[in-house]
């Protein structure tokens, strides 16, 4: 235990003490920083930001590819619209069937 805490001092004896570390019986230290619910929220927000960035880059790449296909005459916008609508209907049916398996 930090003796400064016992004598009423607010100063920690080491940076680890200031970060919320505790001494174990064997003399080693554990650091509690980053294990709080607030830090978990920060980590989740960072993961979400990473996913959003990855999603943006994926959509941008797909959009560029589709534009190139249309520009080169490999696909028409109508074909893309038709295929998108078909895939959307199929996905909606799949989701609906999984939410209501009995009917």
N, C-alpha and C positions, 0 to 999 in steps of 0.2 A: 504494500500500500504506500502511496505517496505521503511522506511525512509532512510535506507542506500543507496537505489537507487537514492533518491532525492539529497543526498549530494555528489554523485559521487563515493561512496565507492563500491568496488567490492565484499565486504564480505557480506554474507547473515547473517541475524540475527538468523536464525534457519535452521536445516537440511531440513525442508519442503520447505523453500525458495530456497535452493540450488537445489531441485528436480523439480522446476518449479511449485510451488503451488501459488495460488492466494487467497487473502482474499475476502470473500463475505461481503456484507453490514451487514449481521447479525453476523459477527465475525468468522464464521466457515471458514474452508479452503477447497479448492479443490486441488487435486493433478493431474497434467497433465501427469506425468510419465506413460508410458505404453499405452498412447492413440495416440502416433504418428504413422505414417505409417511405420517407421522403426521397432517399437516394434511389430506392427501387422505382419510384415514379420518374425520377430523372433518367434512369437507365431505360425505362420503357419509352419515354418520350424520345430519347436518342435513337432507339431501335425503330420507332415509328418514322422518324425523320429519314433514316436510312432507307426504309422500305418505300417511302414516298419518292425519294430520289431515284431509286432503282426502277420503280413503276414508271416514273416520268421518262426515264431514258429508254425503257422498253417500248412504251407507246410511241415515243419520238422515232425510234428505229423502225418500228412497224409502219408508221405513217409514211416515212421516207421511202420504204420499200414499195408500199402500195402506190405511191405517187409515181415512182419509177416504172412500175409494171403498167400503169395506165399510160404514162408518157411514151413507152415503147410499144404500146398497142397489144400487150399481152393480156390485159383485162380491160373491161369497160367499167365505168362507175356504176352502171346499172347492174352488172354482174356482181360487183362488190356489195351493192345494196341488197340484192336478192339473197346472196349467200349470208350476209349479216343477219337478215330477217329470219332466214331458215335456222341458222345456228341459235339465234335468240329464242325462237319458238321451242326448239329441241331442249335447250337448257331450262326454260320455264317449265316444260312438261316433266323433265327429270326432277327438278326441285319439287314440283307439286306432288309427283309420285312418291318422293322420299318423305315428304311431310304427311302424306295421307296414304300409307301403304295398303290400306284395306279398301280403298275405293275412291 
